[in-house]
Amino acid sequence: MENREQYFNRINRFGRVSFAIFFALIFAIPTIVCAVYDIFPSLATVLKATMGLFLILTPIAISEIVSFVPLLGSGASYLTFETGNVSNIKLPCAMNALKLAGVQPASDEGEVLSTISVAVSSIVTTAVILITALLLAPLAPVFANPSVRIATANVLPALFGALMVSFMTSGDAGAVVVKGQWKAIILPMLVVALVHYLIFPIKGWEGVTILVLLPITILGARFLYKKGQIRVVPKEPKA
Amino acid sequence: MDFFKVANGSLLFVLVAAGIAYVMVQCVLFLRMALKRGRELGIDKKVISDTIKSSAVFTIAPSIAVALGLAAMAPSLGIPWPWFRLSVIGSVSYELMAANMASSALGFAKLGDAAAAGAEPFGAIMFAMTGGLAGAIILDIVFIKKVDSLAVKLKAKAGDFGTVAVGVLFFAVLAVFVVPFFGQGMVAVATFFTSIALTLILAVVAKRYRQAWLGNFILAFSLILSMCSAVLWTQLVK
């Protein structure tokens, strides 16, 4: 059996190499298309069109790496960032899987289960999008249906309501239980409310806000832990 | 040459299908590695199978929202490119914005105007949407291992508080996404609280009637039902 470090090194080696190949592949697609149809844009045009996106997406990537990698672990992180739809599908999916299993992030079991969860989730999302792409014409009336539009436009409130309950009601962390963990969400919520409603709307700045909020959340939890408001106790055996 | 002759051309379909197939193979290989590691660690088979089932069912509803993004992007960018971007690397929340930003940098007022200008802008848009992510991908390749390693070390060093710290990290994500709902109108707020209520009710039902299987699907069921409730709330708010 591999020890933790061996597995960690192996999954990271595989992740890095396969992600690097993917990086080449995503540039190969526009390159081949432009070469075959002889529609290569000038370098100046590409740089002009790319720069704005690059400047927006790169800081978002920094905040996602710092914020989400400790939660997802290495294997799931490569897959999550490669397959996209991070905060609306992959991260909640993996967090839910860990919660259901009573396993913590940044643990051996957490690494395994979040990788399984994100891999399965990626395959399902790809299948749903493939079906949609194949059936785009016959499905057009369904997508144009106002009820479907309303339902899908509200996916985030529906998702985060359910996640909020499961994360605030359970402090299950493997062999131990974290009591009073829910109290640690009050401070970040107050900070976000203050900034979002009184200073500037955080829409489009979610990644940066999470990055700023992480130390605030941990320091707040540390204070509550020191005051005995949050406790770590051994799990009681089930009757 | 016509924009859509390229954007909906068979060449792009084939390339995109190959790209997505590559990522699917990667998913299967990661899955195999994790399953093997799970067996080595002695993780209960039921825990693994519950993880697979709950993740698959949970993913369906939000994937439909992504599929709707494909339907929204296809009239401007054809089918294969949005199919690729939404299946891998992209996110439904910013793909359309990315395409619009790229076309605007090319001097077009709207994405639709780029389509009217022939096939050349399509090449530039594809390169821009790909190049915009180059920095992100390089950072992922370089830093995922370092950050994960650091997180595990810090958690171990902090003892019991490490357990607390890791447990509350996700609260930062929740706070950032939840608080703005209260400024998005009654429907978003009502949907949010419906989701909370449904999750609590389903949890009580699963516990009281000892329906362990239901526990794995609470999030998925609450998500789908509360998305449907948004339709009802919209009617009531009118």
Contacts between the chains, C-beta under 8 A, distances in Angstrom:
chain1	res1	chain2	res2	distance
A	1	B	40	4.7
A	2	B	37	7.6
A	2	B	40	6.9
A	7	B	37	5.6
A	8	B	145	7.9
A	8	B	148	7.7
A	8	B	149	7.3
A	10	B	33	7.5
A	11	B	30	7.7
A	11	B	33	6.1
A	12	B	144	7.2
A	12	B	145	4.2
A	12	B	148	7.9
A	14	B	29	7.1
A	14	B	30	7.6
A	14	B	33	7.0
A	15	B	30	7.8
A	15	B	144	6.7
A	15	B	145	7.8
A	16	B	141	5.3
A	16	B	145	7.3
A	18	B	26	5.1
A	18	B	29	7.6
A	19	B	137	6.9
A	19	B	140	6.4
A	19	B	141	5.2
A	20	B	141	6.0
A	21	B	22	7.6
A	22	B	22	6.8
A	22	B	23	6.8
A	22	B	26	7.5
A	22	B	88	7.8
A	22	B	137	7.8
A	23	B	134	7.6
A	23	B	137	5.0
A	23	B	138	7.6
A	23	B	141	7.3
A	25	B	19	5.6
A	25	B	22	6.1
A	26	B	19	6.9
A	26	B	88	8.0
A	26	B	89	6.6
A	26	B	130	5.3
A	26	B	133	7.7
A	27	B	130	5.8
A	28	B	15	7.7
A	29	B	12	7.5
A	29	B	15	4.8
A	29	B	16	6.8
A	29	B	19	6.1
A	29	B	84	7.2
A	29	B	126	7.1
A	29	B	130	7.6
A	30	B	123	6.3
A	30	B	126	3.8
A	30	B	127	5.0
A	30	B	130	5.9
A	32	B	11	7.4
A	32	B	15	6.1
A	33	B	6	6.5
A	33	B	9	7.8
A	33	B	11	6.3
A	33	B	12	5.7
A	33	B	15	6.9
A	33	B	123	6.7
A	33	B	126	6.8
A	34	B	123	4.2
A	34	B	126	7.7
A	34	B	127	7.6
A	36	B	11	5.9
A	37	B	1	6.2
A	37	B	6	5.3
A	37	B	9	7.7
A	37	B	11	7.9
A	37	B	119	6.0
A	37	B	123	7.6
A	39	B	1	6.8
A	39	B	6	6.8
A	39	B	119	4.8
A	39	B	120	4.9
A	39	B	122	7.0
A	39	B	123	4.3
A	40	B	123	6.3
A	41	B	120	6.4
A	41	B	121	7.9
A	41	B	123	5.2
A	41	B	124	3.8
A	41	B	127	6.4
A	45	B	106	6.7
A	45	B	124	5.2
A	46	B	124	6.0
A	46	B	127	4.7
A	46	B	128	6.4
A	46	B	131	6.6
A	48	B	105	5.2
A	48	B	106	7.4
A	49	B	101	7.9
A	49	B	102	4.5
A	49	B	103	7.9
A	49	B	105	4.2
A	49	B	106	5.5
A	49	B	124	5.4
A	49	B	125	7.1
A	49	B	127	7.3
A	49	B	128	3.6
A	50	B	102	7.6
A	50	B	127	6.9
A	50	B	128	4.5
A	50	B	131	3.8
A	50	B	132	5.5
A	51	B	105	7.5
A	52	B	101	5.2
A	52	B	105	5.9
A	52	B	132	7.7
A	53	B	98	5.5
A	53	B	101	5.6
A	53	B	102	6.6
A	53	B	128	6.2
A	53	B	129	6.9
A	53	B	131	7.4
A	53	B	132	2.7
A	53	B	133	7.7
A	54	B	131	6.5
A	54	B	132	5.0
A	54	B	134	6.9
A	54	B	135	5.7
A	56	B	101	7.9
A	56	B	132	7.5
A	57	B	94	8.0
A	57	B	98	7.9
A	57	B	132	5.2
A	57	B	133	5.7
A	57	B	135	6.9
A	57	B	136	5.2
A	58	B	135	3.6
A	58	B	136	5.8
A	58	B	139	7.1
A	60	B	136	7.2
A	61	B	135	6.6
A	61	B	136	3.3
A	61	B	137	8.0
A	61	B	139	5.0
A	61	B	140	6.7
A	62	B	139	6.3
A	65	B	139	6.1
A	65	B	140	6.6
A	65	B	143	5.2
A	65	B	144	6.6
A	65	B	147	5.7
A	66	B	147	6.3
A	67	B	169	7.5
A	67	B	172	6.9
A	67	B	173	6.9
A	68	B	173	8.0
A	69	B	143	7.7
A	69	B	144	5.5
A	69	B	147	4.2
A	69	B	148	5.2
A	69	B	151	6.8
A	70	B	147	6.7
A	70	B	148	6.9
A	70	B	151	3.4
A	70	B	166	6.9
A	70	B	169	6.1
A	71	B	166	7.8
A	71	B	169	5.7
A	71	B	170	6.1
A	73	B	148	5.9
A	74	B	144	5.7
A	74	B	145	6.1
A	74	B	148	4.5
A	75	B	30	5.5
A	75	B	33	6.9
A	75	B	34	6.0
A	77	B	140	7.5
A	77	B	144	4.7
A	77	B	148	6.8
A	78	B	30	7.4
A	78	B	140	7.2
A	78	B	144	6.2
A	79	B	26	7.2
A	79	B	27	6.3
A	79	B	30	5.6
A	81	B	136	7.4
A	81	B	137	7.7
A	81	B	140	4.6
A	81	B	144	7.6
A	82	B	23	6.4
A	82	B	26	7.2
A	82	B	88	6.3
A	82	B	89	6.4
A	82	B	140	7.8
A	83	B	23	6.4
A	83	B	27	7.6
A	83	B	87	7.5
A	83	B	88	5.3
A	83	B	89	7.2
A	84	B	85	7.7
A	84	B	86	7.3
A	84	B	88	6.2
A	84	B	89	4.9
A	84	B	90	4.7
A	84	B	91	4.9
A	85	B	62	7.5
A	85	B	66	5.9
A	85	B	86	7.6
A	85	B	90	7.6
A	85	B	91	5.1
A	85	B	92	6.3
A	86	B	91	6.5
A	87	B	91	7.9
A	87	B	173	6.9
A	87	B	177	7.0
A	88	B	62	5.5
A	88	B	65	7.3
A	88	B	66	7.8
A	88	B	91	7.1
A	88	B	92	6.9
A	88	B	93	6.7
A	89	B	59	6.0
A	89	B	62	4.8
A	89	B	63	6.8
A	89	B	66	7.4
A	91	B	173	7.0
A	92	B	58	7.6
A	92	B	62	8.0
A	92	B	219	7.8
A	93	B	55	5.3
A	93	B	58	5.4
A	93	B	59	5.9
A	94	B	55	7.8
A	95	B	170	5.8
A	96	B	54	6.6
A	96	B	55	7.7
A	96	B	58	6.1
A	96	B	219	5.0
A	97	B	51	4.7
A	97	B	54	6.2
A	97	B	55	5.5
A	100	B	50	6.4
A	100	B	51	7.3
A	100	B	54	5.8
A	100	B	215	6.7
A	100	B	216	5.8
A	101	B	47	5.0
A	101	B	50	7.2
A	101	B	51	6.3
A	104	B	163	6.5
A	104	B	166	5.6
A	104	B	167	6.8
A	105	B	151	7.9
A	105	B	166	5.2
A	105	B	169	7.2
A	106	B	148	7.8
A	106	B	151	4.9
A	106	B	152	5.1
A	106	B	155	4.7
A	106	B	166	5.1
A	108	B	37	8.0
A	108	B	41	5.7
A	109	B	38	7.9
A	109	B	41	6.3
A	109	B	43	5.9
A	111	B	34	7.8
A	111	B	37	7.7
A	112	B	34	4.9
A	112	B	37	5.1
A	112	B	38	4.5
A	112	B	41	6.5
A	112	B	43	6.3
A	113	B	34	7.8
A	113	B	38	7.5
A	113	B	43	7.4
A	113	B	47	7.4
A	113	B	48	7.7
A	113	B	51	5.2
A	115	B	30	5.6
A	115	B	31	7.3
A	115	B	33	7.4
A	115	B	34	3.8
A	116	B	31	6.2
A	116	B	34	4.9
A	116	B	35	6.7
A	116	B	38	7.2
A	116	B	48	6.6
A	116	B	51	5.2
A	116	B	52	6.4
A	116	B	55	7.3
A	117	B	51	5.6
A	117	B	55	4.2
A	118	B	30	8.0
A	118	B	55	7.8
A	119	B	27	4.5
A	119	B	28	7.4
A	119	B	30	5.0
A	119	B	31	4.0
A	119	B	34	7.0
A	120	B	31	7.1
A	120	B	51	7.7
A	120	B	52	5.3
A	120	B	55	4.4
A	120	B	56	5.3
A	120	B	59	7.5
A	121	B	55	5.0
A	121	B	56	7.4
A	121	B	58	7.4
A	121	B	59	4.4
A	122	B	23	7.3
A	122	B	24	7.9
A	122	B	27	4.9
A	123	B	24	6.5
A	123	B	27	5.4
A	123	B	28	7.8
A	124	B	55	7.7
A	124	B	56	5.1
A	124	B	59	4.2
A	124	B	60	6.5
A	124	B	63	6.4
A	125	B	59	5.7
A	125	B	63	4.5
A	125	B	66	6.4
A	125	B	87	7.1
A	126	B	20	6.2
A	126	B	23	7.5
A	126	B	24	6.2
A	126	B	87	4.9
A	126	B	88	7.8
A	128	B	59	7.8
A	128	B	60	6.6
A	128	B	63	3.8
A	128	B	64	6.6
A	128	B	66	7.2
A	128	B	67	5.5
A	129	B	63	6.9
A	129	B	66	6.2
A	129	B	67	5.6
A	129	B	70	6.0
A	129	B	83	6.2
A	129	B	86	5.6
A	129	B	87	5.0
A	130	B	20	7.7
A	130	B	83	7.6
A	130	B	87	7.4
A	131	B	67	7.8
A	132	B	67	3.8
A	132	B	70	5.4
A	132	B	71	7.0
A	133	B	70	6.4
A	133	B	79	5.6
A	133	B	80	7.8
A	133	B	83	4.5
A	136	B	70	7.3
A	136	B	71	6.5
A	136	B	74	6.1
A	136	B	79	6.1
A	139	B	71	7.3
A	140	B	71	7.0
A	143	B	67	7.8
A	143	B	68	5.7
A	143	B	71	4.2
A	147	B	231	4.7
A	148	B	68	7.3
A	149	B	68	7.3
A	150	B	187	7.6
A	150	B	230	5.3
A	150	B	231	5.1
A	150	B	234	5.1
A	151	B	227	4.3
A	151	B	228	5.9
A	151	B	230	5.6
A	151	B	231	5.8
A	152	B	64	6.1
A	152	B	65	4.1
A	152	B	68	4.9
A	152	B	227	7.0
A	153	B	230	7.4
A	154	B	187	6.5
A	154	B	188	6.3
A	154	B	191	4.5
A	154	B	226	7.7
A	154	B	227	5.8
A	154	B	230	3.7
A	155	B	61	6.9
A	155	B	62	5.5
A	155	B	65	4.4
A	155	B	223	7.5
A	155	B	227	6.0
A	156	B	177	6.4
A	156	B	181	7.5
A	157	B	181	5.0
A	157	B	184	7.6
A	157	B	188	4.6
A	157	B	189	7.4
A	157	B	191	4.3
A	157	B	192	4.0
A	157	B	195	6.7
A	157	B	226	7.6
A	157	B	230	7.7
A	158	B	61	7.9
A	158	B	191	5.4
A	158	B	192	7.5
A	158	B	194	7.6
A	158	B	195	4.8
A	158	B	222	7.3
A	158	B	223	5.1
A	158	B	226	3.9
A	158	B	227	4.7
A	158	B	229	7.9
A	158	B	230	7.1
A	159	B	62	6.5
A	159	B	195	7.4
A	159	B	223	5.6
A	160	B	174	6.4
A	160	B	177	5.0
A	160	B	178	5.2
A	160	B	181	7.3
A	160	B	192	6.9
A	160	B	195	7.6
A	161	B	191	7.2
A	161	B	192	4.4
A	161	B	193	6.7
A	161	B	194	7.1
A	161	B	195	2.7
A	161	B	196	4.5
A	161	B	199	6.9
A	161	B	222	7.3
A	161	B	226	6.3
A	162	B	195	4.8
A	162	B	196	7.3
A	162	B	198	7.3
A	162	B	199	4.5
A	162	B	218	7.2
A	162	B	219	5.0
A	162	B	222	4.0
A	162	B	223	5.8
A	162	B	226	7.3
A	163	B	174	6.5
A	163	B	219	7.1
A	164	B	174	5.8
A	164	B	178	6.2
A	164	B	196	6.4
A	165	B	195	8.0
A	165	B	196	5.4
A	165	B	199	4.2
A	165	B	200	5.9
A	165	B	203	7.5
A	166	B	199	6.7
A	166	B	218	7.4
A	166	B	219	6.6
A	167	B	170	6.0
A	167	B	171	7.2
A	167	B	174	6.5
A	169	B	203	7.5
A	171	B	167	6.5
A	173	B	163	5.1
A	173	B	166	8.0
A	173	B	167	5.9
A	176	B	160	7.7
A	176	B	163	6.2
A	178	B	163	6.3
A	178	B	164	5.6
A	178	B	167	5.2
A	181	B	164	7.0
A	181	B	167	5.5
A	181	B	168	6.4
A	184	B	164	7.7
A	184	B	168	4.2
A	184	B	171	5.7
A	185	B	168	7.5
A	185	B	171	4.3
A	185	B	174	6.4
A	185	B	175	6.3
A	188	B	171	5.6
A	188	B	172	5.4
A	188	B	174	7.9
A	188	B	175	3.8
A	188	B	176	7.9
A	189	B	175	4.6
A	189	B	178	7.1
A	189	B	179	5.8
A	191	B	175	7.4
A	192	B	175	4.7
A	192	B	176	5.8
A	192	B	179	4.2
A	192	B	180	7.8
A	193	B	179	5.1
A	193	B	182	8.0
A	196	B	179	5.7
A	196	B	180	5.7
A	196	B	183	7.2
A	197	B	183	6.6
A	201	B	180	7.4
A	201	B	183	7.8
A	202	B	176	6.7
A	202	B	180	6.6
A	203	B	180	6.6
A	206	B	176	5.2
A	206	B	177	7.1
A	209	B	176	5.0
A	210	B	172	5.2
A	210	B	173	5.8
A	210	B	176	5.2
A	213	B	172	4.0
A	213	B	175	6.3
A	213	B	176	6.4
A	214	B	169	6.6
A	214	B	172	5.1
A	216	B	172	7.7
A	217	B	168	5.5
A	217	B	169	7.0
A	217	B	171	5.3
A	217	B	172	4.6
A	217	B	175	7.6
A	218	B	165	5.1
A	218	B	168	6.7
A	218	B	169	7.4
A	221	B	164	5.5
A	221	B	165	6.3
A	221	B	168	4.5
A	222	B	161	6.5
A	222	B	164	7.9
A	222	B	165	7.6
A	225	B	161	5.5
A	225	B	164	5.5
A	230	B	164	5.7
A	232	B	160	4.3
A	232	B	161	7.9
A	232	B	163	5.5
A	232	B	164	6.4
